[in-house]
Structures are given as structure tokens and as C-alpha cells.
């Protein structure tokens, strides 16, 4: 299951998930984040239609954070969340059920301990799921989350967007001791980039390649290394866990109202080579951790996955 807020990088996440034979996408749920929740639902439905998967249900969830409404933010993903590209209308309008209930039903129907949830938007829907249906935690194999910033943020100097959008939800989810979590944070996803030459390859390999490439070209998050597809790395790591290196960690989220709101504070079980314990505190090894945090990735392997699997997701 994919809980998202499409979003340019979410678009590529869905394509990667649908084109990966290791994954079986049972539902897509959306949350307010990059765009309002109704726009997110339309975007998800249109993307699934583009990939020939109108059979995958789409359900809208939380339209705001648990406690506070996030302030306005720059439209990094373009006027419609998809770089300004207008995709064809979907054949289905999506589920009328709330996203949390769709997630809960999918967990009930899945094999216990075998369902992975990719949470690549603000964590409001996931916080509600864990709170309203605690009996279903045992059905979750892993929560793979794109979020958090260990170092510089991308929406404030210290906060990453998904966590900043609903810090209370992030604190609820990331500190749950009963759920196995893989957190893929900003300092790793910033390196998960694609460049113009990769977009040209995508255009050659699939009939919808130009649409997808133009979605990325309308994306305001770009640096010298290219366009970082933050959320897509989380999906890639589900299909190929060897793509990232992880360390056990404990995360706390600043839920205050000051300048550090949304900051993720991390403590590792052991030092990481090249990182000082002063900047990244080390916990006592005797404290067990259910959270693994990505600390590195294989960039070329990630790009190869994208260019192979997104064309495979497009039928016809």
C-alpha cells in the first residue's frame, strides 16, 4: 500500500511500485501535503490511469494535520502538483471510503506480518490508522517512510517537509514501539537524483515518457546533481532493500511552535564513520530500537531501477 500526496516524486514512486515484480500494490491512499487532499486524489487516480491500473483503489484521507494547519508553502511541485502537466482523466472516481479505513481493510485482508506500507507524504493518515486500529499493528511487516532531516531541512533550516507538515503525527508514528519502521530521510534522498540525460532515456523507452519527463522538468526542487526524487527512493528500497544502508536509531520530533518545529532529532546505536557523536548522538547499545534509518544509498542502482521499471509499469 502506498500513502502519498502526489507530488512529482510521488508520481515516480507509483510508477516504480507498479513496475516492480516484487511488489503488489493493493491500494493508494492520499493525504494533504504537496497539494490539497482532493487534488492529491485526482493526481493519484490520473497517474494510475496513465499506468493502466484503474483497478487499484484510491482513497482520500486527512485534509489537514492532527493538531495544527500547516502554513502556506511554495508550490515546488507546480500549480497542480505534477509540474503543471495535465494528465488524462481517470476512468474511476476513486473510493468513497476514508483512507484510514481502506488501509485498515487491506491490513485485515493481508497475511499477518506480511503487509508493507510506504508512507511518502505527511504521516497524518498513518497516525490515525495506528491510533484507531492498534490491533492491526501485527499485520504490518514494515512502515517505510520518507521523511525527516538529519541536518539541513528543505522547508525550514531544520525541518523536512513531510514531518513539518504534521509534526504531531510524525512523533506519534516514529515513536511507536510496536511497529517496525524504515525511515528514509532527506540527507539520503537528496542524492537520489535524475538528470536530463535520464529523462531523455525515459522518453525513448516508453510512449508516455515525454509526459513523465515533463512532470520532472516542472519540478522546482533541483540542484547541481539533478532533480532529487525523494519519495521514489523509499519505494525502491522496498523492492530492493540492498539499495540503502541503514542503522538502528531513535527519533524524536519537535512539536513545539517555535523555529525548530518539525525538526527530527536522531540518536544512533553506534557511531557512523565520518560523523561525529557531537552532531549525531550515540545511544547506549542496550536500548533496543525498532526503527532503522537509511544513511547511504547506491545512486546508480537507483537510477537504473527507475529507468527499467517505470517503462515496465506502462501497459500497451
C-alpha positions in Angstrom: 0.0 0.0 0.0 1.2 3.5 -0.8 0.1 6.5 1.3 1.2 9.7 -0.6 0.5 13.3 -1.6 1.2 13.4 -5.4 3.6 15.4 -5.9 6.3 14.9 -8.7 8.4 12.4 -6.8 5.2 10.6 -5.7 4.3 10.1 -9.4 7.6 8.3 -10.0 7.1 6.4 -6.8 3.8 5.0 -8.1 5.4 4.1 -11.4 8.3 2.4 -9.7 6.0 0.4 -7.4 3.7 -0.7 -10.2 6.7 -1.7 -12.4 8.4 -3.8 -9.7 7.5 -7.5 -9.8 8.4 -7.9 -6.1 5.5 -5.5 -5.1 1.8 -6.0 -5.2 0.1 -2.6 -4.8 -3.3 -3.2 -3.2 -4.4 0.4 -2.6 -3.2 4.0 -2.9 -4.3 6.5 -0.2 -3.7 10.2 -0.2 -3.2 12.9 2.4 -2.9 16.7 2.2 0.7 17.7 1.7 2.3 18.8 -1.5 -1.3 19.7 -2.7 -4.7 19.7 -1.0 -6.2 16.3 -0.4 -8.7 16.4 -3.3 -6.0 17.4 -5.8 -3.9 14.6 -4.4 -6.7 12.2 -5.0 -7.2 13.4 -8.6 -3.5 13.2 -9.3 -3.2 9.7 -7.9 -6.2 8.5 -9.9 -4.8 10.0 -13.1 -1.4 8.5 -12.5 -2.8 5.1 -12.0 -4.8 5.5 -15.2 -1.7 6.5 -17.1 0.0 3.3 -15.8 -3.1 1.2 -16.9 -4.0 0.4 -13.3 -7.5 1.8 -12.8 -8.2 -1.4 -10.8 -6.1 -0.1 -7.9 -8.5 1.7 -5.4 -7.7 5.3 -4.5 -9.0 6.8 -1.2 -8.7 10.3 0.2 -7.7 10.8 3.8 -6.8 13.7 6.1 -7.2 17.2 4.7 -5.1 18.8 7.5 -2.7 18.0 10.3 -3.8 16.3 13.5 -3.4 19.5 15.7 -2.4 22.4 13.5 -2.9 23.5 10.0 0.4 23.9 8.2 1.3 27.4 6.9 1.3 28.1 3.2 4.4 26.8 1.4 6.0 27.4 -2.1 4.5 25.4 -4.9 7.6 23.4 -5.6 5.6 20.7 -7.5 4.0 23.2 -9.9 0.5 24.5 -9.9 -1.2 21.1 -9.9 1.4 19.0 -8.1 2.6 17.4 -11.3 4.8 20.0 -12.6 1.9 21.7 -14.4 1.4 18.7 -16.7 -2.3 17.8 -17.3 -2.8 14.1 -17.4 -5.8 12.3 -18.9 -8.8 11.9 -16.7 -9.1 8.6 -14.8 -11.9 6.2 -15.7 -12.9 5.8 -12.0 -13.6 8.5 -9.4 -11.9 6.6 -6.6 -13.2 5.1 -3.4 -15.7 7.0 -1.3 -14.2 5.4 1.9 -11.8 7.3 4.1 -8.1 6.4 3.5 -7.7 5.1 7.1 -10.5 2.6 6.6 -9.1 1.5 3.3 -5.7 0.9 4.9 -7.3 -0.9 7.8 -9.3 -3.2 5.5 -6.2 -4.0 3.4 -4.3 -5.0 6.6 -7.2 -7.2 7.7 -7.2 -9.0 4.3 -3.5 -9.4 4.1 -1.3 -12.1 5.6 -0.4 -11.1 9.2 3.0 -9.5 9.3 3.4 -9.5 5.5 2.0 -6.1 4.5 4.3 -3.2 3.9 3.0 0.4 3.9 5.0 3.0 2.0 4.3 6.4 3.7 5.7 9.1 1.5 3.6 12.1 2.5 2.8 13.7 5.8 2.1 11.0 8.4 -1.5 12.1 9.4 -3.3 9.1 7.8 -0.7 6.6 9.4 -1.0 8.2 12.8 -4.8 7.9 12.7 -4.5 4.3 11.5 -2.2 3.3 14.4 -4.4 5.1 16.9 -7.8 3.9 15.7 -6.8 0.3 14.8 -4.0 -0.7 17.2 -5.0 -4.4 16.8 -3.8 -4.2 13.2 -0.2 -3.4 14.0 0.8 -7.0 13.9 -0.3 -7.2 10.3 2.3 -4.6 9.3 5.6 -6.0 8.3 7.2 -2.6 7.9 6.4 1.1 7.6 8.8 2.6 5.0 8.7 6.3 5.5 10.2 9.1 3.5 10.7 11.9 6.0 12.9 13.8 8.4 16.1 15.7 8.1 19.3 14.9 9.9 21.0 18.2 9.3 19.6 20.9 7.0 15.9 20.8 6.1 14.1 21.7 2.9 11.2 23.7 4.2 12.9 25.4 7.2 16.5 25.4 8.1 16.0 22.3 10.3 12.8 20.6 9.0 11.9 18.3 6.1 8.5 18.9 4.5 6.6 15.7 5.3 7.4 15.9 9.0 7.0 19.7 9.1 3.5 19.4 7.6 2.3 17.4 10.6 4.9 17.1 13.4 2.4 15.6 15.9 1.6 12.8 13.5 5.2 12.2 12.8 6.0 12.0 16.5 3.1 9.6 17.0 4.3 7.2 14.3 8.1 7.4 14.6 8.0 6.6 18.4 5.6 3.7 18.2 7.4 0.8 19.8 5.2 -1.9 18.2 5.8 -1.2 14.5 9.0 -1.9 12.5 10.0 1.3 10.7 12.5 2.1 8.0 13.0 5.9 7.8 14.5 7.3 4.6 15.5 10.9 5.4 16.4 13.9 3.4 20.1 13.8 3.7 20.0 10.5 1.8 17.1 11.2 -0.7 18.8 14.4 -1.8 21.3 12.2 -3.6 18.6 10.1 -5.3 18.6 12.3 -8.4 17.9 12.0 -12.1 19.3 14.3 -14.8 18.3 15.5 -18.2 20.1 12.5 -19.9 17.9 10.1 -17.7 14.8 11.9 -18.8 15.7 11.6 -22.4 16.3 7.9 -21.9 12.8 7.6 -20.3 11.3 9.4 -23.3 12.9 6.9 -25.7 11.8 3.8 -23.7 8.0 4.4 -23.3 5.2 6.0 -25.1 4.3 8.1 -22.0 7.9 9.0 -21.4 7.6 12.6 -22.5 4.6 13.2 -20.1 6.6 11.8 -17.2 9.8 13.7 -18.2 7.9 17.0 -18.4 6.4 16.4 -14.9 10.0 16.3 -13.6 11.0 19.3 -15.7 8.3 21.3 -13.9 9.7 20.4 -10.5 11.2 23.2 -8.6 13.5 21.0 -6.4 16.6 20.9 -8.5 20.3 21.3 -7.7 23.6 20.6 -9.5 23.1 16.8 -9.2 19.7 16.9 -10.9 16.2 16.5 -9.6 16.0 14.5 -6.3 13.1 12.0 -6.4 12.9 11.7 -2.6 9.8 9.5 -2.3 10.8 7.2 -5.1 13.9 6.1 -3.1 11.6 4.8 -0.4 9.7 2.6 -2.9 12.9 1.5 -4.5 14.2 0.4 -1.1 11.1 -1.8 -0.5 11.7 -3.6 -3.9 15.4 -3.8 -3.3 16.4 -3.4 0.3 20.1 -3.7 -0.6 19.8 -0.3 -2.3 20.3 1.5 1.0 22.4 1.1 4.1 20.6 1.5 7.5 21.4 2.0 11.1 19.3 1.5 14.2 18.2 4.8 15.6 15.7 6.6 17.8 13.9 9.7 16.5 12.1 12.5 18.3 10.2 15.2 16.6 10.0 18.8 17.8 6.2 19.5 18.1 6.6 23.0 19.5 5.6 26.2 17.9 9.0 27.8 17.5 11.5 27.9 14.8 12.6 24.3 15.3 9.0 22.9 14.8 9.2 19.7 12.7 12.9 19.1 13.4 13.8 15.4 13.8 16.4 14.7 16.5 18.2 11.5 16.0 20.3 9.2 18.2 22.1 6.2 16.7 23.1 2.9 18.4 26.6 3.3 17.2 28.8 5.9 15.5 28.8 6.2 11.7 32.2 6.6 10.1 32.8 10.2 9.3 30.0 11.5 11.5 30.8 12.9 15.0 29.0 11.8 18.1 28.6 15.5 18.9 26.5 16.1 15.9 24.7 12.7 15.9 24.4 11.4 19.5 25.0 7.7 20.1 22.6 5.8 22.4 23.6 3.1 24.8 23.5 -0.2 22.8 21.4 -1.9 25.4 18.3 0.1 24.3 16.5 -1.8 21.6 15.3 0.1 18.6 12.5 -0.8 16.1 13.5 2.0 13.7 16.1 1.7 11.0 17.3 4.8 9.3 18.9 5.0 5.9 22.3 6.5 6.0 23.6 5.8 2.4 22.4 4.6 -1.0 23.6 3.3 -4.3 22.8 6.2 -6.6 23.4 4.4 -9.9 21.5 1.3 -8.9 18.6 3.6 -8.0 18.7 5.3 -11.4 18.8 2.0 -13.2 15.7 0.8 -11.3 13.8 3.9 -12.3 14.7 3.7 -16.0 13.9 0.0 -16.2 10.8 -0.3 -14.0 8.8 2.8 -14.8 8.6 1.9 -18.5 7.6 -1.7 -17.4 4.7 -0.2 -15.5 3.1 1.4 -18.6 0.8 -1.0 -20.3 0.1 -1.0 -24.0 
